[in-house]
Amino acid sequence: AGSFQDAGVIQHAYNLNFPLHVVPASSAQCLAWSAFSVSSPAVVLETAEDRPEAVVVRLYEAHGSTVVAWLQTSLPIKEAMLCNLLEQPAAQGRLPLEQRGVRLSFTPFRVLSILLVLRQ
């Protein structure tokens, strides 16, 4: 019902095309854990790629809206910066690390690549 944004079509499509796979594990209890979260349902975290001492995260705005979203992570981040699609840091692309995470501004359908340098 409603618009595709209200109906959660993008999330349902990801759930259909990339279902969770069950992996056998020990019977020991473990806490739920997620490496990343994004504060807006309009922003999709598409990929996160490991690099030596860093992670590159690619996100996009999927609802055709202008939105501010917070990227949060449980990883030990030392520095965050915008980078291009070739994953090269952008000039003047440094992003401040705040208590809520990294603040990202999106225009309709904008793709952002973020280089997250890890603390050692």
Wavefront OBJ file of the C-alpha trace (Angstrom):
o trace
v 0.000 0.000 0.000
v 1.180 3.543 -0.690
v 4.343 4.517 -2.519
v 7.260 2.169 -3.142
v 9.114 4.029 -0.386
v 6.308 3.448 2.136
v 5.986 -0.222 1.129
v 9.708 -0.908 1.630
v 10.104 -2.303 -1.904
v 13.883 -1.821 -1.991
v 14.455 -3.733 1.274
v 12.100 -6.522 0.170
v 13.957 -6.775 -3.161
v 17.295 -7.122 -1.350
v 15.796 -9.764 0.955
v 14.546 -11.720 -2.082
v 17.707 -11.416 -4.180
v 20.228 -11.779 -1.340
v 18.642 -14.079 1.237
v 20.386 -14.836 4.501
v 22.156 -18.174 4.547
v 22.213 -20.359 7.633
v 25.683 -21.479 8.659
v 26.177 -24.207 11.266
v 27.936 -22.933 14.366
v 28.627 -23.992 17.891
v 25.795 -24.029 20.370
v 27.431 -21.266 22.424
v 25.349 -18.143 22.887
v 26.657 -15.070 21.104
v 25.453 -11.498 21.079
v 23.814 -9.982 18.012
v 26.302 -7.798 16.173
v 26.251 -5.564 13.117
v 29.268 -3.783 11.654
v 27.236 -0.919 10.119
v 23.891 0.845 10.365
v 22.383 3.755 8.445
v 19.812 6.066 10.046
v 17.616 6.583 6.958
v 15.595 3.962 5.061
v 16.191 6.075 1.924
v 19.919 5.277 2.026
v 21.165 1.811 1.074
v 24.567 0.531 2.140
v 25.476 -1.438 -0.970
v 28.994 -2.729 -0.298
v 31.738 -2.716 2.279
v 35.156 -3.808 1.058
v 38.175 -4.639 3.181
v 41.496 -3.020 2.399
v 44.703 -3.106 4.392
v 44.005 -0.940 7.479
v 40.745 0.440 6.004
v 37.221 -0.329 4.778
v 35.504 1.270 1.778
v 31.740 1.649 2.130
v 29.498 2.518 -0.822
v 26.026 3.927 -0.195
v 23.298 5.411 -2.375
v 20.077 7.357 -1.954
v 17.270 5.154 -3.318
v 14.034 7.131 -2.826
v 14.732 10.132 -5.050
v 14.912 12.460 -2.060
v 17.325 14.845 -0.404
v 18.287 13.386 2.955
v 20.872 13.531 5.719
v 21.822 10.132 7.104
v 24.188 8.938 9.790
v 26.515 6.041 9.083
v 27.353 4.233 12.313
v 29.837 1.422 12.801
v 31.140 -0.711 15.609
v 34.565 -0.811 13.946
v 37.395 1.254 15.487
v 37.496 4.177 13.033
v 40.396 6.632 13.095
v 39.420 8.721 10.056
v 36.616 8.966 7.467
v 36.839 10.560 4.042
v 34.929 10.729 0.804
v 36.532 8.932 -2.101
v 35.763 8.555 -5.785
v 34.452 5.383 -7.434
v 38.063 4.250 -7.911
v 38.366 4.483 -4.103
v 40.902 7.312 -4.205
v 40.439 9.914 -1.433
v 38.822 13.145 -2.636
v 40.516 16.488 -2.070
v 38.800 18.220 0.873
v 36.872 14.987 1.438
v 37.591 14.494 5.128
v 34.452 13.803 7.180
v 34.260 14.579 10.901
v 33.668 11.654 13.241
v 30.844 12.515 15.602
v 29.202 10.666 18.468
v 26.298 9.687 16.184
v 28.713 8.457 13.492
v 29.553 10.021 10.148
v 27.040 12.573 8.807
v 26.308 12.126 5.097
v 24.238 14.376 2.826
v 22.488 12.881 -0.185
v 20.693 14.389 -3.153
v 18.334 12.166 -5.188
v 20.031 8.907 -6.272
v 23.498 10.123 -5.263
v 26.209 7.498 -4.727
v 28.834 8.089 -2.025
v 31.987 6.092 -1.390
v 33.495 6.489 2.068
v 36.996 5.377 3.061
v 37.101 4.436 6.741
v 40.649 4.213 8.093
v 40.859 1.819 11.043
v 42.735 2.388 14.294
v 45.480 -0.152 14.827
l 1 2 3 4 5 6 7 8 9 10 11 12 13 14 15 16 17 18 19 20 21 22 23 24 25 26 27 28 29 30 31 32 33 34 35 36 37 38 39 40 41 42 43 44 45 46 47 48 49 50 51 52 53 54 55 56 57 58 59 60 61 62 63 64 65 66 67 68 69 70 71 72 73 74 75 76 77 78 79 80 81 82 83 84 85 86 87 88 89 90 91 92 93 94 95 96 97 98 99 100 101 102 103 104 105 106 107 108 109 110 111 112 113 114 115 116 117 118 119 120
